Amino acid sequence: MEWRWNFSQAALKVKSSAIRDLLKLTQQPDVISFAGGLPAPELFPVEGIMEASDYVLKHEGQFALQYSTTEGYRLLRRFLAKRMTQKGIVVDEDEILITGGSQQGLDLLGRLFLEEGDWIISAQPTYVGAIQAFNAYGVKFHTIPLDKDGIKVDLIEEAIKEKNPKFIYVIPTFQNPGGVTLSVERRKKLVEIARRYQVPIVEDDPYSELRYEGEDLPTLKALGSDVVILLGTFSKIVSPGLRTAWVAAAAPVIEKLIKLKQGADLHTNTFAQYILHQFLKGGGLDKHIKILREEYGQRRRVMLEALRENFPPKVKWTSPQGGLFLWVELPSGADATALLSEAVKEKVAYVPGPAFFPNGGGENTLRLNFSNASPKLIREGVKRLAKVFSAKIG
Ligand SMILES: Cc1ncc(COP(=O)(O)O)c(C=O)c1O
């Protein structure tokens, strides 16, 4: 007899993310993958993490291997508060919650704010993991387009009046997947609107430390600590495998998130938090970020050069000043999803744009990652892609 699982309505609605499915397809070793958002594995600070973990086991093993508090290791939160304060953010260590990746932060914010049928405002395209996390709560996305200066903030006020959204979800700096950065003027305007209408902003910021060109911009959190919930993560600047990230928000938000997290996993991995703290305390972070900026900056240059040299003239792309991705627009009518099967035959992969559109669309767009493959493979991969695109779209 076949068992009939009595899954909840919410579980029945959850779909696997297109990225996860695609990653499986492109994980064959001979495929040059521009698909994932993976850091370069050869750059992981293995030595530094080894030294930190040896130290922790020798001197703090009895704490590091024990259960710990839900809000996270106090010294790690203190380190983060200090670092954020240096960047102009008004935040206290008690306004920080350590999470199992920013992905968990997104899910917990969903639990905290969202009910079936609620509206949220986001850019389109936007981070596929956020679409997945918020969709689990049955929400509707009111999407706002991006241009070269980020999300079109002038459309947000009308959207708030019309939809009464629970929050505005944005990735202002080196947006995933668009690669664009919100201008300072728009940042100020967005914070002003959020304050006026009392709609919180969720600022997802995994990439601002990975700038290769231009000047640092203030985070939304620095411009409006009261209305902004900031998500930061060690995934792209140290290691995603440690699954350690943080939420910085006003105390009442953090207090609720702590209670919700307690039910989800009690606390983030204690050992990982101790190791990270030890690594950071020794000055490992800034040294490592410097290495990443140099190497990823070079990979970005190589990819942009290869695109200019090889791609057909009708194809356009963004030129990000940082982060891990750039966004490609094929001529209208082209189908990036269908073209992916051709690309995989040529042993190269990317993520088709529709994955990043919560309400459909973006058929002629795609995302390219430039952090994971070496410069040599980036050149080769772009040539292979150019061959596919030239043959199919001219
Ligand atoms: C915009 C954005 N938010 C959140 C995440 C998830 O990060 P974490 O590894 O901290 O869960 C990513 C990962 O790619 C991302 O690009």
The ligand as a Gaussian input file, in Angstrom:
#p B3LYP/6-31G(d) Opt

LIG

0 1
 C       21.650000      38.258000      -1.182000
 C       21.954000      37.038000      -0.393000
 N       21.375000      36.863000       0.799000
 C       21.612000      35.776000       1.555000
 C       22.458000      34.778000       1.114000
 C       22.663000      33.552000       1.976000
 O       23.847000      33.685000       2.679000
 P       24.265000      32.682000       3.846000
 O       25.327000      31.799000       3.281000
 O       24.779000      33.587000       4.921000
 O       23.063000      31.916000       4.280000
 C       23.096000      34.911000      -0.130000
 C       23.958000      33.846000      -0.627000
 O       24.336000      33.773000      -1.763000
 C       22.822000      36.060000      -0.895000
 O       23.383000      36.255000      -2.092000

